[in-house]
Amino acid sequence: MARRLPGAGPPANDLTGKARIRNAALDLFAEQGVDATSLRAIASAAGVTVGLIVHHYGTKEVLREAVELAIVDRFSETIASVPLGSRPVDQIAAARDEAVAEMLSTNRAIVDYLRRALLDGSAERGDLVSRLSQLSAQQVHDLRAAGVASTKHTVGDQVVTIMVRQLGRLFLQPLVDRISREFDDDMGPSRTPPQLIVDVSH
């Protein structure tokens, strides 16, 4: 099985058993789903014992929670990498979107995990989607306080816009690519593959 790039991993110099367990769990949860992944499989992938997983996390549910918090931290760090004042105010939102897109493009496991979370209709408040929504809401409040974001729309509307901008194309482009491949013979070898543009209107 090909190894993914660690999605919500710690800094490269953080090679603790706890970090390796969390990274291995992310990879396996993203590939197989939480329910289908055993602690034994995680232990094998991380090169530790099941007992060490239990020592650090107790249960698989607590480990899942740690994985999701690490993903949220990665989003938070990526957004913070484009601080207010780092460029003209009208470029901040686009620059942050670009930073998130770059982060996700190099972290396939996060993308696959997010796909599962977003498509899981049984998700409840407090799950990963809710946490990312709250992170986006904080971004809106910060941008408003700095006079960068409009107050014309509600915070909820602006959160939807941010999340769809940052995640929509990433999740839907594979569908566009898959449909496009059905018509390769019609389009010819020199065609430009269609690129999805996602927007939200209020």
N, C-alpha and C positions, 0 to 999 in steps of 0.2 A: 504494500500500500504506500503510495507516494505521500510524503509528509508535507503538510501545509506550512506556510510561514506562520509563526506563532501570532495569533490574532490579538489577544489582549495581554500580551506578555509584558513582563517587567523590563527594565533596562537590561542591556546585554550582560552586564556584570552581576545581575541578580540570578544566581543559579541555585538558590536554595531549593530544598525538597518541596517546600510549600508552593513556591512559584512554578516548579516543574509540574507539579500535580495540577495546578490551575490551568496551565497552558495545555497540558495533555487533555484535560477535561474539555476545554474549549474546542480543540480539534475534533474530538470524538462526538461531543454534543452537536457540533455543527454538521458533521458527516452523517451521524446515525440518529440523532435526536436524543433527548435526555432519557426518556423511558427505555430506549433500546440499548443504552450504554451501562455496563456494569462497573462497579468499583474495581473489580478484578481487571477489566480491560484498561481502565484508567491507570491502575497501578503498573501494569505491564508496559504501557506506553511511556509512563513517566520514569520507569526504572526504579520503582519503590515498592514497598509492601502495602497490602490493603490496610494493615495495622497503622501505617504511617498516615494514610489518608484519614482514617478514623481519628487518629490523634490530632491532626491539624483541623479537620473540618467536621468530624462527627458523623454527618449523614450526606448522602448525595444531594439532597435538597439544599443544604448549607453550602456545599461546593458549587452548585448551580448559581446560588445567590452571589458567591464570590466571583464567579466568572462574569456575571452580568454587571456587577459593580466595577469590575476591571474594564469592561467595555465602555461603560459610561465615563470612567476616568479617562480613557483614551480619547473619547469625543471631547471631553472638557479640555484636556491638554491641547488637542488640535485646534480648537476654537481659540484658546488663550494664546496660541502661537501667532495670532493676528490681532494684537492689542489695539484698542482705540488709540488714535494718534499716530499709528504706524504708517498711515497713508491717508489720502483725502477721504472725507467721510462718506462720499458717494461710492467709494470702492470697497468699503469694509465688508459689507454683506457678501459681495461676489468673491472677495479674497478668502473669506472664511468658508464659503461653499467649496471653493477650489481646494483649500487645505483639507477639508473633510473628504472630498473625492479622491485626493492623492493618498490620504491615509487608508481609505477603504480599498483602493486599487492594489495596495501592497499587503493587505490583511484579508485574504480570502476567507479564513475561518470566521472572522467577524461578519462578513457579508452573508455567509451561509447560515450562521446562527441567527442573524437579524431576519433573514427570509423566513426561517421557521417561526420566529417570535411574531412577526407581522401577520403571518398567515394562520396563526393559531387563534381560532375564534373563541377559545375557552379562556384566553388570557384575562386577568383581572387587574384592578388598580394595584400599583406597587410592582408590576412586572417591568421588564426592560423597556417596553414601549412607553409606559407611563414615566419611567425615570428619564428617558430621552426627551419626552415632552416637557417635563419640568426643567431640564437643562436648557431647552430652547426657550422656555418662558423666562428663565433668568437672563438669557441672552437678550431677549426683547426688552426686559426691564432696564438692563444696563445700557442698551443702545438708546432707549428713550431718555434715560437720565442724562446721557451725554448729548442729547439733541440730535441723534443720528437717525433714529427710527420714528416713523410717523405715528401719531396717535389717532389717526382717522379711523382705523379698524380696531377691533378688540384684540386683546392679547391672544386669545384663542385662535382668532383668524390668522394672526401673524405667526403663531407657532405652526399651524397647519402649512402655511406657505413655506416656512423655513424647512420643515421636515420633508415636505414633498420635493422641494428644490434639491435638498441634499441627498435624499434617498431614492426618489422616484425613478430617475433615469437609470440608476445603478441596478435596480431590481427589475425594471421593465425592458431594458435594452436586450437582455438575453432572449426575451420573447420575440422582439423585432428581428434579431439575428436568426432565430430559428425559423420564423416565417419566411424571411428573405431567402434562406438557403433552399427553400422549396422551389424557388424560381431562378436558380443559378443559370440554367440553360437558356432561359428567356432573356436574361439581363446581359449576358456576355461577360467575358473576363475583365474588361476594362471598367466595369461599372463601379461606382462609389457606394459602398454599403450604406443603407439608410441609418441616420443617427436620430435617436429620439430626443425631442425637446419637451420637457415637462414644465408646466406653468399652472398657476392657480388664479382664478378670478373670483372676486367677492361680489 
